[in-house]
Amino acid sequence: MKVVNVTNARSNLYNLIDQTIASSEPLQIIGKRGNAILLSEEDWKSIQESLYLLSFPGMKESIIEGINTPVEACEDVESLGWDLN
């Protein structure tokens, strides 16, 4: 993770924001009163969604099971009876 002090972050804020968005790499900002992390909004939303999904009991196991299930073993959409129109 890239690290920058708060003085440099302040003077290069727009550039650091652009770099963080482009790279999806968090930036640690070090200050005398504490540290902070700069993330892109997309990465923040992704983290929040992951935390939300993992808050449901059994969701992690269900996701892993789905990942490990071969496509051939899955139901086709027509057999589910879902109206997708």
C-alpha positions as CSV (number, residue, x, y, z in Angstrom):
1,M,0.0,0.0,0.0
2,K,1.3,3.4,-0.9
3,V,1.9,5.8,2.0
4,V,2.0,9.6,1.9
5,N,2.1,12.1,4.7
6,V,-0.8,14.5,5.2
7,T,1.2,17.5,4.0
8,N,1.9,15.9,0.7
9,A,-1.6,14.5,0.5
10,R,-3.0,18.0,0.9
11,S,-0.9,19.5,-1.8
12,N,-1.5,16.6,-4.3
13,L,-5.1,15.6,-3.4
14,Y,-6.6,15.7,-6.8
15,N,-3.7,13.7,-8.3
16,L,-3.9,11.2,-5.5
17,I,-7.6,10.8,-5.9
18,D,-7.2,10.2,-9.7
19,Q,-4.4,7.6,-9.0
20,T,-6.5,5.8,-6.4
21,I,-9.5,5.6,-8.7
22,A,-7.4,4.4,-11.6
23,S,-5.3,1.8,-9.7
24,S,-7.9,0.6,-7.1
25,E,-5.1,0.6,-4.7
26,P,-5.8,2.2,-1.3
27,L,-3.6,5.0,-0.1
28,Q,-2.5,5.4,3.5
29,I,-2.3,9.0,4.7
30,I,-0.1,9.5,7.8
31,G,-0.7,12.4,10.1
32,K,0.3,13.6,13.5
33,R,-3.2,13.1,14.9
34,G,-3.8,9.7,13.2
35,N,-3.8,7.9,9.9
36,A,-6.5,7.5,7.3
37,I,-7.0,5.4,4.1
38,L,-8.1,6.9,0.8
39,L,-10.2,4.5,-1.3
40,S,-12.1,4.9,-4.5
41,E,-15.9,5.0,-4.1
42,E,-16.2,1.9,-6.2
43,D,-13.9,0.0,-3.9
44,W,-15.7,1.3,-0.8
45,K,-19.0,0.2,-2.2
46,S,-17.6,-3.3,-3.0
47,I,-16.3,-3.7,0.5
48,Q,-19.6,-2.6,2.0
49,E,-21.5,-5.1,-0.2
50,S,-19.1,-7.9,0.8
51,L,-19.6,-7.1,4.5
52,Y,-23.4,-7.0,4.0
53,L,-23.5,-10.3,2.2
54,L,-21.2,-12.0,4.7
55,S,-23.4,-10.8,7.6
56,F,-26.0,-13.5,6.6
57,P,-25.4,-16.8,8.4
58,G,-24.3,-19.4,5.8
59,M,-23.8,-17.0,3.0
60,K,-20.1,-17.5,2.8
61,E,-20.6,-21.3,2.5
62,S,-23.3,-20.8,-0.1
63,I,-21.1,-18.6,-2.2
64,I,-18.2,-21.1,-2.0
65,E,-20.6,-24.0,-2.9
66,G,-21.8,-22.0,-5.9
67,I,-18.3,-21.3,-7.1
68,N,-17.4,-25.0,-6.8
69,T,-20.6,-26.1,-8.7
70,P,-19.9,-26.9,-12.3
71,V,-22.1,-25.0,-14.8
72,E,-23.4,-28.4,-16.1
73,A,-24.8,-29.2,-12.6
74,C,-26.8,-25.9,-12.5
75,E,-30.5,-25.6,-13.3
76,D,-31.3,-23.8,-16.6
77,V,-33.4,-20.7,-16.4
78,E,-36.4,-22.3,-18.1
79,S,-36.8,-25.1,-15.5
80,L,-36.9,-22.5,-12.7
81,G,-40.1,-20.9,-14.1
82,W,-38.8,-17.4,-13.6
83,D,-40.4,-14.7,-15.8
84,L,-37.4,-12.7,-17.0
85,N,-39.4,-10.4,-19.3
